[in-house]
Amino acid sequence: MNKYVQLSFAGLGLLTWILVAKFLGFVFEITFPDWNLPLLGEQFRVATLIGLLAGAAVFIGLRMSAPVNEFGREVATELSKVSWPKLKEVKTSTTVVIITSLVVALILGLFDWIWGTLTSFIYSA
């Protein structure tokens, strides 16, 4: 279970890197375009470096935090106890939801048509 917890921490660090880099790139373009200099080519700029550092900080912070690690292990343990549905059950449930949605949409469409016709008749009289 611990490898899944650590992998999720790495994913959160990667997500932080991407979001911070995009956000800072946007902010730099609006406010100080001269600050976002290319460092290792056109794609790796100052905003990307700051995002990388933020992502690394998030990953290291999550790995070093004992309560977060404990919580992650507890979540992984509980998720291992879940009985996940089989593919056939998922397909059947999806079909039921789609058909039910279509039936409800048709009923609401019918009510809308009746109400629209009725109000048009009343206003035209």
C-alpha positions as CSV (number, residue, x, y, z in Angstrom):
1,M,0.0,0.0,0.0
2,N,2.8,2.4,0.7
3,K,3.9,2.5,-2.9
4,Y,0.5,3.7,-4.0
5,V,0.6,6.4,-1.3
6,Q,4.0,7.6,-2.4
7,L,2.9,7.4,-6.1
8,S,-0.1,9.6,-5.2
9,F,2.2,12.1,-3.5
10,A,4.4,12.2,-6.7
11,G,1.2,12.8,-8.7
12,L,0.2,15.7,-6.5
13,G,3.7,17.1,-6.8
14,L,3.5,16.8,-10.6
15,L,0.1,18.4,-10.7
16,T,1.4,21.3,-8.5
17,W,4.3,21.8,-10.9
18,I,2.0,22.0,-13.9
19,L,-0.5,24.3,-12.3
20,V,2.0,26.7,-10.7
21,A,4.0,26.9,-13.9
22,K,1.0,27.7,-16.0
23,F,-0.4,30.2,-13.5
24,L,2.9,32.0,-13.1
25,G,3.5,32.0,-16.8
26,F,0.1,33.6,-17.2
27,V,0.8,36.2,-14.5
28,F,4.3,37.0,-15.9
29,E,2.9,37.5,-19.3
30,I,0.4,40.0,-18.0
31,T,2.5,41.8,-15.4
32,F,6.2,41.4,-16.0
33,P,6.9,39.7,-19.3
34,D,10.6,40.4,-19.0
35,W,10.9,38.2,-15.9
36,N,9.9,34.9,-17.5
37,L,13.2,34.3,-19.3
38,P,14.0,31.1,-21.1
39,L,16.5,29.0,-19.0
40,L,16.9,25.7,-20.8
41,G,15.3,26.4,-24.1
42,E,12.1,28.1,-25.0
43,Q,9.8,25.6,-23.1
44,F,11.7,25.8,-19.7
45,R,11.3,29.3,-18.4
46,V,11.5,30.9,-14.9
47,A,7.8,30.2,-14.3
48,T,8.5,26.5,-15.1
49,L,11.5,26.4,-12.7
50,I,9.4,28.0,-9.9
51,G,6.6,25.5,-10.6
52,L,9.1,22.6,-10.4
53,L,10.4,23.8,-7.1
54,A,6.9,24.2,-5.8
55,G,6.0,20.6,-7.0
56,A,9.2,19.2,-5.4
57,A,8.3,21.1,-2.1
58,V,4.8,19.6,-2.1
59,F,6.2,16.1,-2.8
60,I,8.8,16.3,-0.1
61,G,6.4,17.9,2.4
62,L,3.9,15.2,1.9
63,R,6.5,12.4,2.2
64,M,8.0,13.9,5.4
65,S,4.6,14.5,7.1
66,A,3.9,11.5,9.4
67,P,0.1,12.4,9.8
68,V,-0.3,12.7,6.0
69,N,1.5,9.4,5.4
70,E,-0.6,7.7,8.1
71,F,-3.8,9.1,6.5
72,G,-2.7,8.0,3.1
73,R,-2.1,4.4,4.3
74,E,-5.5,4.3,6.0
75,V,-7.2,5.5,2.8
76,A,-5.3,2.9,0.7
77,T,-6.2,0.2,3.2
78,E,-9.9,1.1,3.2
79,L,-9.9,1.3,-0.6
80,S,-8.5,-2.2,-0.8
81,K,-11.6,-3.5,1.2
82,V,-14.0,-2.0,-1.3
83,S,-15.8,-4.5,-3.6
84,W,-15.5,-2.9,-7.0
85,P,-18.3,-3.7,-9.5
86,K,-17.5,-6.0,-12.4
87,L,-17.5,-4.7,-16.0
88,K,-20.9,-6.2,-16.8
89,E,-22.5,-4.5,-13.7
90,V,-21.0,-1.2,-14.8
91,K,-22.3,-1.6,-18.4
92,T,-25.8,-2.6,-17.1
93,S,-25.9,0.4,-14.6
94,T,-24.8,2.8,-17.3
95,T,-27.4,1.5,-19.7
96,V,-30.1,2.0,-17.0
97,V,-29.0,5.5,-16.3
98,I,-29.0,6.5,-20.0
99,I,-32.4,5.0,-20.7
100,T,-33.9,6.6,-17.5
101,S,-32.4,10.0,-18.5
102,L,-33.9,9.7,-22.0
103,V,-37.3,8.8,-20.6
104,V,-37.3,11.7,-18.1
105,A,-36.1,14.1,-20.9
106,L,-39.0,13.0,-23.1
107,I,-41.5,13.4,-20.3
108,L,-40.1,16.9,-19.5
109,G,-40.1,17.8,-23.2
110,L,-43.7,16.7,-23.5
111,F,-44.7,18.8,-20.5
112,D,-42.8,21.8,-21.9
113,W,-44.5,21.4,-25.3
114,I,-47.9,21.2,-23.6
115,W,-47.2,24.2,-21.4
116,G,-45.8,26.2,-24.3
117,T,-48.9,25.4,-26.5
118,L,-51.2,26.3,-23.6
119,T,-49.6,29.6,-22.8
120,S,-49.4,30.5,-26.6
121,F,-53.2,29.8,-26.8
122,I,-53.9,31.9,-23.8
123,Y,-51.8,34.8,-24.9
124,S,-53.0,34.8,-28.4
125,A,-56.7,34.9,-27.3
